[in-house]
């Protein structure tokens, strides 16, 4: 688990919150001060949850991906060990055909690979469809994992795991950028309100 990264991110968030609260503390209008402070606290909580959640989710996803890949590899070797793609591989020039062959060999249901569950079944079907869409567009990546000019079922699975892991890391990165952007904008808003000087009220009176 990326514990240290989460701790550092949380500390930075706390510093942001303290500075925002100091800025809102300078606002003279009580209702505005309270509103901006409450929003700052809510943003801090949501940001920390997003920062930690995406990273923990990526780690869990990567572990699940590794386990699923191992199960599928074992399934193929057990049930289709006599197929050339699984046994010894095919030339890299046949990589597109190899992808189609692998899709036909993989189990249609997750229960065939030794797992069970309605949610897992749904996730498996979705992952299978999207996974093959990804690797069909990434044949060069598969070839880069080839050994001795041969592409095997294990090669394709390894390339797919690599690409999905990279996708998860990109999602984490973009979520972090969006969160940082929101916090930066809110900090600027607090700064603007804190910098405003209270309007002077002119009082005039007359006597008889």
Buried (B, 14 or more C-beta within 10 A) or exposed (E): EBEEEBEEBBEBBEEBBEBBBEBBEEBEEEEEBEBBBEBBEEBBEEBBEBBBEBBBBBBEBBEEBEEBBEBBBEBBBEBBEEBBBBEEBBEBEBBEEBBEBBBEBBBEEBEEBEBEEEEBBEBBEEBBEEBBEBBBEBBEBBBEBBEEEBBBBBBBBBBBBBBBBEBBBEBBEEBBEEBBEBBEEBBEBBEEBBEEEEEEEEEEEEEE
